[in-house]
Amino acid sequence: MPPSAVLFDFSGTLFRLEEDDSWFAGMELIDDDGRRAVDEHAQGELMERLTHPTGGSVTRTEEAQRAWLHRDLVPALHREAYLHALRDAGLPDDHAESLYRQAIDPASWAPYPDTVEVLRSLTADGVRTAIVSNIAFDIRPAFRAAGADADEFVLSFEVGVVKPDPRIFQIALERLGVAADETVMVGDSEENDGAARALGCGFVLVDPLPVADRPTGLLDGLRDRGIGR
């Protein structure tokens, strides 16, 4: 039997932050050897710090670590945590601020090629949808700009809970009015998104590839579960 609802992660699942070379124009890194331009390698490292925040390579004070741990709950701590990560890579304050503003601008986030189709088709089929995201800024404008929408947005900074805490999935289920065993979670993180299985949800794992390299990842993953057209 098809599910009554599908929950989706945001970053790396429905949308991806894809940099523009213009973001780095005139930027420099400062290290022990002096100043150097942000080349392609450095650009990749900076984007890694913004999009795959494991935090393992960043040197942090106790205060910075606290901001990191709570970054997706409080916007001010999110800003503090990411600015610290960018400065730690060698970006001066003004360049770190500029790059951070790009990262939290919904207009900087590109939808995967099948994002709009999947959300619209699920709605047309009467399947309820919710976005469940660890994030500290409002992503709804990105959906509006893409011509996509969901029934509910359960964003960590608004509800005070982050994945993998099962309470964030429970909030989504309650808002949608559906049972866990009638619901599938779709995301790019086995640890965070896959935690929905603890409540009895199904789970579909997608690869957070560049947008151009994953044209039908959502469609394929859902069809493998018997969902979609």
C-alpha positions in Angstrom: 0.0 0.0 0.0 1.4 3.4 -0.9 2.4 5.7 1.9 0.1 8.5 3.2 3.1 10.9 3.6 6.7 11.5 2.6 9.1 13.5 4.7 12.1 15.1 2.9 15.4 16.5 4.1 16.4 19.8 2.4 20.2 20.1 1.8 21.6 17.4 -0.4 18.2 15.9 -0.9 15.8 18.4 -2.5 18.2 21.3 -3.0 21.9 21.8 -3.0 24.1 24.9 -2.3 26.1 25.2 -5.5 28.7 27.9 -5.6 29.2 30.6 -8.2 32.8 31.6 -9.0 31.7 35.2 -8.5 31.3 34.6 -4.8 35.1 34.2 -4.4 36.1 37.1 -6.7 38.8 39.1 -4.9 38.9 36.8 -1.9 42.1 35.9 -0.2 43.3 33.4 2.5 45.7 34.4 5.1 48.1 31.8 6.6 51.6 31.5 7.9 53.0 32.0 4.4 51.0 35.3 3.9 48.1 36.0 1.6 47.0 33.9 -1.3 44.1 34.0 -3.7 41.2 31.6 -3.3 42.0 29.0 -6.0 39.9 26.1 -7.0 41.2 23.8 -4.3 40.6 26.4 -1.6 37.2 27.1 -3.0 36.3 23.4 -2.6 37.5 23.3 0.9 35.5 26.4 1.9 32.3 24.9 0.3 33.0 21.6 2.1 32.9 23.6 5.4 29.6 25.1 4.5 27.9 22.0 3.1 29.3 19.0 4.9 29.8 20.3 8.4 31.4 17.4 10.3 33.6 19.9 12.0 36.5 17.5 12.4 39.1 19.6 10.8 38.2 22.9 12.5 40.1 24.1 15.6 37.6 25.4 18.2 37.5 27.1 21.5 35.0 25.8 24.1 32.7 28.7 23.2 33.0 28.0 19.5 32.3 24.3 20.1 29.1 25.3 22.0 28.0 27.4 19.0 28.8 24.5 16.7 26.7 22.0 18.7 23.7 24.3 18.8 24.1 25.9 15.4 20.9 24.6 13.9 18.8 25.7 16.8 19.7 29.3 17.1 20.4 31.6 14.1 22.9 33.7 16.0 24.9 30.5 16.9 24.7 29.3 13.3 26.3 32.5 12.1 28.9 32.3 14.8 29.7 28.7 14.1 30.1 29.0 10.4 32.0 32.3 10.5 34.5 30.6 12.9 34.9 27.6 10.5 35.5 30.0 7.6 38.0 32.1 9.5 39.7 29.0 10.7 40.3 28.2 7.0 42.1 31.6 6.7 39.3 33.9 5.3 39.5 37.4 6.7 36.3 38.6 8.6 34.8 40.6 5.7 35.3 37.7 3.2 33.9 35.2 5.7 30.8 37.4 6.2 30.3 37.7 2.5 30.5 33.9 1.9 28.3 33.1 4.8 25.6 35.5 3.5 25.6 33.6 0.2 25.2 30.3 2.0 22.1 31.4 3.9 20.5 33.1 0.9 17.7 30.9 -0.3 18.4 32.1 -3.8 21.8 30.4 -3.7 20.2 27.0 -3.3 19.5 25.0 -6.5 16.7 22.4 -6.7 17.6 19.0 -8.0 16.1 18.4 -11.5 13.3 16.2 -10.2 12.5 18.1 -7.0 9.5 20.1 -8.3 8.1 17.1 -10.2 8.3 14.8 -7.2 6.6 17.3 -4.8 3.9 18.2 -7.3 3.1 14.6 -8.2 2.9 13.5 -4.6 0.4 16.3 -3.9 -1.6 15.3 -7.0 -1.7 11.8 -5.7 -3.0 12.9 -2.3 0.3 12.1 -0.5 1.1 14.5 2.3 4.6 16.0 2.3 6.8 17.7 4.9 10.3 19.2 4.9 12.3 18.1 8.0 15.6 19.9 8.1 18.4 20.8 10.5 18.7 24.4 9.5 18.8 27.9 11.0 17.3 30.0 8.3 13.9 30.1 6.5 14.1 27.9 3.3 10.5 28.5 2.2 11.6 31.2 -0.3 13.8 28.7 -2.1 10.7 26.5 -2.7 8.6 29.4 -3.8 11.2 30.5 -6.3 11.4 27.0 -7.7 7.7 26.6 -8.0 7.6 23.9 -5.4 5.9 23.5 -2.0 5.1 21.1 0.8 2.3 20.7 3.3 4.5 21.4 6.3 8.0 22.8 7.1 9.5 21.4 10.2 12.7 23.4 10.6 15.0 22.8 13.6 15.4 26.4 14.5 11.6 26.8 14.6 10.8 23.7 16.5 13.8 23.5 18.9 14.8 19.9 17.9 17.5 18.6 15.6 17.8 15.3 13.8 18.6 12.5 14.7 16.3 13.2 17.7 13.1 11.3 16.9 11.0 14.2 18.3 11.5 16.2 15.1 10.0 13.4 13.0 7.2 13.0 15.5 6.4 16.7 15.1 6.2 16.3 11.3 3.9 13.2 11.7 1.6 15.0 14.1 1.3 18.1 11.9 0.5 15.9 8.8 -1.9 13.8 10.8 -0.3 10.5 9.7 1.1 7.4 11.3 4.8 6.5 11.2 4.1 3.2 9.5 2.3 5.0 6.7 5.3 7.4 6.1 8.6 7.4 4.3 11.6 9.7 5.1 13.9 10.7 2.2 17.3 12.1 3.0 21.0 12.0 2.3 22.2 11.1 5.8 21.9 7.6 7.2 22.6 8.9 10.7 20.3 11.9 10.7 17.5 11.1 8.3 17.6 7.4 8.8 16.7 8.0 12.4 13.1 8.3 11.4 13.1 4.5 11.3 13.1 4.5 15.1 9.5 5.6 14.9 8.5 3.1 12.3 9.0 5.2 9.2 10.4 3.8 6.0 13.6 5.3 4.7 15.0 6.2 1.3 18.7 7.2 1.1 19.8 9.6 -1.8 23.3 10.6 -2.7 24.1 14.4 -2.2 25.7 14.7 -5.6 26.0 17.9 -7.6 22.7 18.9 -9.1 23.7 18.1 -12.7 24.9 14.6 -11.7 21.7 13.5 -10.1 18.8 14.1 -12.5 16.4 11.4 -11.2 17.7 10.4 -7.8 14.4 11.3 -6.0 12.2 9.7 -8.6 14.3 6.5 -8.7 14.5 6.2 -4.9 10.8 6.6 -4.5 9.9 4.3 -7.3 12.0 1.6 -5.7 9.6 1.8 -2.8 6.6 1.7 -5.0 5.9 5.5 -4.7 5.2 7.7 -7.6 4.3 7.4 -11.2 
